[in-house]
Amino acid sequence: MFRTRRILKKISQYQDLPRKQLESKIILASLLHVEKTGFTDEALSRACDDLNLSSASNRIVEDGPIAIVYHILEQSQMQFEREFLKKHGEIAFGEKNLREKE
């Protein structure tokens, strides 16, 4: 009984989060485990344990382990775009502006 209350109290801190936010938290936490477990359900389960959720909560991540890969790809793409715009943005936009003026 006491253990059940303690588990419910830990889970309750996340119950007000929208599903997508909770999914994001699990995916981010799973990144800590990818090196040892790979892109697997085990990484997601360990992330749930880290967040004091039931390891079965990994089912919240609808795409499963591939969601971890998608997350890394999205972050890499955003970083590339930021760096590209920082280095080449003025040139690229400058050329576009010149063409528009012609």
Secondary structure, 3 states (H helix, E strand, C coil): CHHHHHHHHHHHCCCCCCHHHHHHHHHHHHCCCHHHHCCCHHHHHHHHHHCCCCHHHHHHCCCCCHHHHHHHHHHHHHHHHHHHHHHHHHHHHHHHHHHHHC
